[in-house]
């Protein structure tokens, strides 16, 4: 018979799913109700349950609340200043004509770190539309590449709120989460770019010009676009990218100093003058404070104090519900730890063939299918799985946390707001086309990222199984077969 704490968790999860799917109860309240059910049925008293909820909520937000707030404030300034457009322009300039989709994907990858993905796509979409008109490229290819860079970074890289919350719940070093997220996102984005290029061939009707331009015309079109951007007043690339890069570098330097002390015997490094300075500057709160100040004073020197304050506060207003949902996830995780459900499930998993790292990956994938939000999916998966994995010896929490974030990328479709934004911006209304345009590429990214995480866990982690990469690889193979089955060349007609 199942322990009472596990029964409480099962009932709580079913209630959570029901409330989110079938009622108008907000996910925040649904998660708090689930936490109460898991605690009360799991054997905790009312006072113990409420104490665990308060402790988990406060403990989670205590570590990341300020960082999330600073990140969205910086993002608000980047939106206002045109920094994203400046980054796109410079990458297009460097990569040259016929590489616009790669330039936009890189732009999305960078800009989405501090800027919410929905807002970033709306802000940057006019660039994709302009390029499509001026360079005879498919609007599908450019938009999907841009959105792909945005959505992958949004799911993988702190200080985006979701990955930041997951790192806190799993108690993973932020620099490790940041560095691993930056690396694992690259092949996922490239996979979407390749798919975006296939879309250009499969849906030629979305190319603005009915016939392919000659090479000389393409060069002239590209040159005209670059000239139009050169004449527009945008912040320089250094000013645009500095608020994003500086905090990443400071946080990584602090982490590398700690690694040097442990692995290379450089004792006393952290207590030296330089070490103390970088320990201070590399603290996420200080690093994000510096980046926000850089954004304010380098990107928008033309704004007065009142306007600047209003823009910063507008940014803060967008993250309120994310902070609350993240805190509620921490509350649920705290209840599972206090009730003993985590330890009980860990004991059951040890006896099974399933690999521990698959738990957050599968849960995040299922929650993503059920309710659509990537942030809620990864936070829910982390909240449920972290107490379980904490009871198991040898689990690499970095890989587990990354598995939760990657699982939440699966198959963006009707219950995902970004699905509608991507398709509506391009005027795509046919359901089948909508699924091909956005559900398939997000699934490809999920499969690539999931496979890589499972393989890396086999090589560098522990408690992995050779069967771990099978599920994402099978899905990736299915996506490739789908692409090949649809790859019938179509000729543009005048």
C-alpha positions in Angstrom: 0.0 0.0 0.0 1.2 3.5 -0.8 2.3 5.7 2.1 -0.2 8.4 3.2 2.2 11.1 2.2 2.4 9.8 -1.4 -1.3 9.4 -1.6 -1.6 13.1 -0.5 0.8 14.1 -3.3 -1.2 12.1 -5.9 -4.5 13.7 -4.9 -2.9 17.1 -4.8 -1.5 16.8 -8.4 -4.9 15.6 -9.7 -6.6 18.5 -8.0 -4.0 20.9 -9.4 -4.6 19.6 -13.0 -8.4 19.7 -12.6 -8.4 23.3 -11.3 -6.1 24.6 -14.0 -7.9 22.8 -16.9 -11.5 22.8 -15.9 -12.1 25.8 -13.7 -11.3 29.5 -13.7 -9.1 29.2 -10.7 -5.7 30.8 -11.4 -2.6 28.6 -11.3 -1.3 30.5 -8.3 -4.3 29.6 -6.2 -4.4 26.1 -7.6 -0.8 25.5 -6.5 -1.5 26.8 -3.0 -4.6 24.5 -2.8 -2.5 21.6 -4.0 0.1 22.4 -1.3 -2.6 22.4 1.4 -4.0 19.1 0.2 -0.6 17.4 0.0 0.2 18.6 3.6 -3.1 17.8 5.3 -3.6 14.4 3.7 0.1 13.7 3.9 0.0 13.8 7.8 0.9 17.4 8.6 -1.3 19.4 10.9 -2.9 22.7 9.8 -0.2 24.7 11.5 2.6 22.5 10.1 1.2 22.8 6.6 0.8 26.6 6.8 4.3 26.9 8.2 5.8 24.8 5.4 3.9 26.8 2.8 5.2 30.1 4.3 8.7 28.8 4.7 8.8 27.5 1.1 7.3 30.6 -0.4 9.5 33.0 1.4 12.7 30.9 1.0 12.3 30.6 -2.7 11.6 34.3 -3.3 14.1 35.4 -0.8 16.9 34.2 -3.0 15.6 35.2 -6.4 12.8 37.8 -6.0 15.2 40.8 -6.2 17.1 39.3 -9.1 13.9 38.7 -11.1 12.8 42.3 -10.4 16.1 43.8 -11.5 16.1 41.6 -14.6 12.7 42.8 -15.8 13.6 46.4 -15.1 16.7 46.1 -17.3 14.5 44.5 -19.9 12.1 47.4 -19.9 14.9 49.8 -20.7 16.2 47.5 -23.5 12.7 47.5 -25.0 12.4 51.3 -24.8 15.8 52.1 -26.2 15.8 50.0 -29.4 18.7 47.9 -28.2 17.2 44.8 -29.6 16.9 46.3 -33.1 20.5 47.5 -32.8 21.7 44.0 -32.0 19.8 42.6 -34.9 21.2 45.2 -37.3 24.8 44.6 -36.4 24.5 40.8 -36.7 22.8 41.1 -40.1 25.7 43.5 -41.1 28.3 40.9 -40.0 26.7 37.8 -41.4 25.6 39.4 -44.7 22.8 38.7 -47.1 20.9 35.4 -47.1 22.0 34.8 -43.5 19.2 37.0 -42.0 17.5 34.0 -40.2 20.8 33.3 -38.4 21.2 36.9 -37.4 17.6 37.1 -36.1 18.0 33.8 -34.2 21.2 35.1 -32.5 19.4 38.3 -31.7 16.5 36.4 -30.1 19.0 34.2 -28.1 20.6 37.3 -26.6 17.6 39.7 -26.2 15.4 37.1 -24.5 17.7 36.7 -21.5 16.4 39.9 -19.9 13.2 40.6 -21.9 10.0 38.5 -21.7 9.7 36.4 -24.8 6.2 37.6 -25.9 7.2 41.3 -25.6 10.5 40.7 -27.3 8.9 39.0 -30.3 6.4 41.8 -30.8 9.2 44.4 -30.5 11.5 42.6 -33.0 8.9 41.3 -35.4 9.0 44.5 -37.6 12.6 43.8 -38.3 11.8 40.3 -39.6 8.9 41.8 -41.7 11.2 44.5 -43.1 13.9 42.0 -44.0 11.3 39.7 -45.7 10.2 42.6 -47.9 13.6 43.9 -48.7 15.6 40.7 -49.2 13.0 38.3 -50.8 13.1 36.0 -47.8 10.1 34.1 -46.4 8.5 35.8 -43.5 8.0 32.3 -42.0 11.7 31.6 -42.0 12.7 34.9 -40.4 10.0 34.9 -37.8 10.4 31.3 -36.7 14.1 31.8 -36.5 13.7 34.9 -34.4 11.0 33.3 -32.2 13.1 30.2 -31.9 16.1 32.1 -30.5 13.8 33.9 -28.1 11.9 30.9 -26.8 14.9 28.7 -26.2 16.8 31.3 -24.3 13.6 32.1 -22.3 13.4 28.5 -21.2 17.1 27.8 -20.5 19.0 30.9 -19.4 18.8 32.9 -16.1 17.9 35.6 -15.2 14.8 34.7 -17.1 12.3 34.1 -14.2 11.6 30.4 -15.0 15.2 29.0 -15.0 16.0 31.3 -12.1 13.2 29.8 -10.1 14.2 26.3 -11.0 17.8 26.9 -10.0 16.6 28.2 -6.6 14.3 25.2 -6.0 17.0 22.7 -6.9 19.6 24.8 -5.0 21.8 25.0 -8.0 24.6 27.6 -8.3 23.3 30.3 -10.5 26.5 30.7 -12.5 26.4 26.9 -13.3 22.8 27.2 -14.4 23.6 30.3 -16.5 26.7 28.8 -18.2 25.1 25.4 -18.9 21.9 27.1 -20.2 24.0 29.3 -22.6 25.7 26.2 -24.0 22.7 23.8 -24.2 20.5 26.5 -25.9 22.9 26.9 -28.9 22.2 23.5 -30.6 18.5 23.9 -29.9 18.4 27.2 -31.6 20.3 25.9 -34.5 17.9 23.1 -34.9 15.0 25.6 -35.2 17.0 27.7 -37.7 17.4 24.6 -39.9 13.7 23.9 -39.7 12.9 27.6 -40.5 14.9 27.2 -43.7 12.9 24.2 -44.6 9.7 26.2 -44.1 10.9 28.6 -46.8 10.9 25.8 -49.3 7.7 24.2 -48.1 5.6 27.3 -48.0 6.8 29.5 -50.9 3.6 31.5 -50.8 4.9 33.3 -47.7 7.8 34.9 -49.5 6.9 38.5 -50.2 8.2 38.6 -53.8 6.6 36.1 -56.3 9.9 35.4 -58.0 13.4 35.0 -56.8 15.6 38.1 -57.4 18.8 38.0 -59.3 22.0 38.1 -57.3 22.6 41.7 -58.2 19.1 42.6 -57.0 19.6 40.7 -53.8 22.8 42.7 -53.1 21.1 46.0 -53.8 18.1 45.1 -51.6 20.5 44.1 -48.8 22.5 47.2 -49.2 19.3 49.4 -49.1 18.2 47.7 -45.9 21.6 48.3 -44.2 21.6 51.9 -45.4 18.1 52.5 -43.8 19.3 51.1 -40.5 22.5 53.2 -40.6 20.4 56.3 -41.0 18.2 55.4 -38.0 19.2 56.6 -34.6 19.9 53.4 -32.6 22.2 52.8 -29.7 25.6 51.3 -30.6 26.1 47.5 -30.4 28.4 47.9 -27.4 25.9 50.0 -25.5 23.1 47.6 -26.5 24.7 44.4 -25.5 26.7 45.6 -22.5 23.8 45.4 -19.9 23.2 41.8 -20.9 26.8 40.6 -21.1 28.2 42.4 -18.0 26.2 40.6 -15.4 26.8 37.2 -17.1 30.5 37.8 -17.1 30.6 39.0 -13.4 28.6 36.0 -12.2 30.7 33.5 -14.2 34.0 35.1 -12.9 32.8 34.6 -9.4 32.0 31.0 -10.1 35.3 30.4 -11.9 37.2 31.8 -8.9 35.5 29.3 -6.6 36.3 26.5 -9.1 39.9 27.5 -9.2 40.2 27.3 -5.4 38.7 23.9 -5.3 40.1 22.2 -8.4 43.5 23.9 -8.8 44.6 24.5 -5.2 44.5 28.3 -5.5 43.7 28.8 -1.8 43.2 32.3 -0.7 42.0 33.6 -4.0 38.6 34.5 -2.8 40.1 36.4 0.2 42.5 38.5 -1.9 41.5 42.1 -2.8 40.6 41.0 -6.3 38.7 37.9 -5.0 36.7 39.9 -2.5 35.8 42.5 -5.2 34.6 39.9 -7.7 32.7 38.0 -5.0 30.8 41.2 -4.3 30.4 42.2 -8.0 29.5 38.6 -9.0 26.6 38.3 -6.6 23.5 38.1 -8.8 21.8 41.0 -7.0 24.8 43.3 -7.4 25.5 42.1 -11.0 21.9 42.8 -12.1 21.9 46.1 -10.3 25.0 47.1 -12.3 23.4 46.0 -15.5 20.2 48.0 -14.8 22.2 51.1 -14.1 24.2 50.6 -17.3 21.0 50.3 -19.3 19.5 53.4 -17.7 22.6 55.6 -18.2 23.9 54.4 -21.5 20.8 53.4 -23.5 18.3 56.1 -22.5 20.3 59.3 -21.5 17.6 61.3 -23.3 14.8 60.3 -20.8 14.0 62.4 -17.8 13.8 61.0 -14.3 10.0 60.6 -14.2 9.9 58.8 -17.6 12.7 56.5 -16.6 11.0 55.6 -13.3 7.8 54.9 -15.1 9.5 52.6 -17.6 11.3 50.7 -14.8 8.0 50.3 -12.9 6.3 49.1 -16.0 8.9 46.4 -16.2 8.3 45.4 -12.5 4.5 45.2 -13.1 5.0 42.4 -15.7 6.7 40.0 -13.3 4.4 40.1 -10.3 2.4 37.0 -11.2 5.6 35.1 -12.1 7.1 35.9 -8.7 3.9 34.6 -7.0 3.8 31.4 -9.1 7.4 30.8 -8.4 6.9 31.3 -4.7 3.9 29.0 -4.8 6.1 26.3 -6.4 8.5 26.7 -3.6 5.7 26.3 -1.1 4.5 23.0 -2.7 8.1 21.7 -2.7 8.4 22.6 1.0 5.2 20.7 1.9 6.4 17.6 0.0 9.7 17.7 2.0 8.0 18.2 5.3 5.4 15.5 4.7 8.0 12.9 3.7 6.5 12.4 0.3 9.8 13.2 -1.4 11.7 10.6 0.6 9.0 7.9 0.0 9.0 8.4 -3.7 12.8 8.5 -3.8 12.8 5.0 -2.2 10.4 3.7 -4.8 12.4 5.2 -7.7 15.6 3.6 -6.5 13.9 0.2 -7.0 12.8 1.1 -10.5 14.8 1.3 -13.7 13.8 4.9 -14.4 16.6 7.4 -14.1 16.1 10.2 -11.6 16.9 12.9 -14.1 14.0 11.8 -16.2 11.5 12.7 -13.5 11.7 16.5 -13.8 11.9 16.2 -17.6 8.8 14.1 -17.9 6.8 16.1 -15.4 7.7 19.4 -17.1 6.7 17.9 -20.5 3.3 16.6 -19.2 2.5 19.9 -17.4 3.4 21.8 -20.6 1.0 19.7 -22.6 -1.7 20.2 -20.0 -1.6 23.9 -19.4 0.8 25.5 -21.9 2.9 27.9 -19.8 6.6 27.1 -20.0 7.4 28.9 -16.7 4.6 27.2 -14.8 5.6 23.8 -16.3 9.3 24.1 -15.2 8.4 25.5 -11.8 5.8 22.7 -11.1 8.3 20.0 -12.3 11.0 21.5 -10.0 8.7 21.8 -7.0 7.6 18.1 -7.3 10.9 16.5 -8.2 13.4 18.5 -6.2 12.3 17.1 -2.8 12.4 13.6 -4.3 15.9 13.9 -5.9 17.3 15.6 -2.8 16.7 12.2 -1.0 18.8 10.3 -3.5 22.6 10.2 -3.3 24.6 11.2 -6.3 22.0 13.0 -8.4 23.5 15.9 -10.4 21.1 18.7 -9.6 22.4 20.9 -12.4 21.4 18.4 -15.0 18.1 17.7 -13.2 17.3 21.5 -13.1 18.2 21.8 -16.8 16.0 18.8 -17.6 13.0 20.6 -15.9 13.6 23.7 -18.0 14.0 21.8 -21.2 11.0 19.6 -20.6 8.9 22.8 -20.5 9.8 23.6 -24.1 7.8 20.7 -25.6 5.2 21.3 -28.4 4.0 24.8 -28.1 0.4 24.8 -29.3 -3.1 26.2 -28.6 -2.7 26.7 -24.8 0.6 28.6 -25.2 0.3 32.3 -25.7 3.4 32.5 -27.9 1.8 30.0 -30.3 -0.9 32.5 -31.1 1.4 35.5 -31.2 3.8 33.8 -33.7 1.0 32.7 -36.0 -1.2 35.8 -35.7 1.7 38.2 -36.5 2.1 36.4 -39.8 -1.6 36.1 -40.5 -1.6 32.3 -40.4 -5.1 31.0 -39.5 -5.2 27.4 -40.8 -4.7 25.1 -37.9 -2.5 22.6 -39.7 -0.2 25.3 -40.8 -0.1 26.8 -37.3 1.0 23.4 -35.9 3.7 22.9 -38.6 5.0 26.5 -38.2 5.4 26.5 -34.4 4.5 23.2 -32.7 7.1 21.2 -34.7 10.1 23.5 -34.2 9.5 23.8 -30.4 9.3 20.0 -30.3 12.6 19.7 -32.2 14.3 22.0 -29.8 12.9 20.0 -26.9 14.2 16.8 -28.4 17.7 18.2 -29.1 18.0 19.7 -25.7 16.6 16.7 -23.9 18.9 14.3 -25.7 22.0 16.4 -25.0 21.2 16.7 -21.3 20.6 13.0 -20.9 23.8 12.1 -22.8 25.9 14.6 -20.8 24.4 13.2 -17.6 25.6 9.7 -18.7 29.1 11.0 -19.3 29.6 13.5 -16.5 26.8 12.8 -14.1 25.6 9.8 -12.2 22.6 7.5 -11.8 21.9 7.8 -15.5 20.6 5.1 -17.8 21.5 4.3 -21.4 17.8 4.5 -22.1 17.4 8.1 -20.9 18.0 9.7 -24.4 15.7 7.2 -26.1 12.5 9.2 -25.6 13.7 12.6 -26.9 15.7 10.9 -29.8 12.6 9.0 -30.9 10.6 12.2 -30.9 13.4 13.9 -32.9 13.4 11.1 -35.4 9.7 11.5 -35.7 10.1 15.2 -36.5 12.8 14.4 -39.1 10.5 11.8 -40.7 7.7 14.3 -40.8 9.9 16.9 -42.5 11.1 14.4 -45.1 7.5 13.2 -45.8 6.5 16.8 -46.4 9.5 17.8 -48.5 8.0 17.9 -51.9 9.6 20.8 -53.9 7.2 23.5 -54.7 7.8 26.0 -57.5 6.9 29.7 -57.0 4.5 30.9 -59.6 4.3 34.3 -61.0 
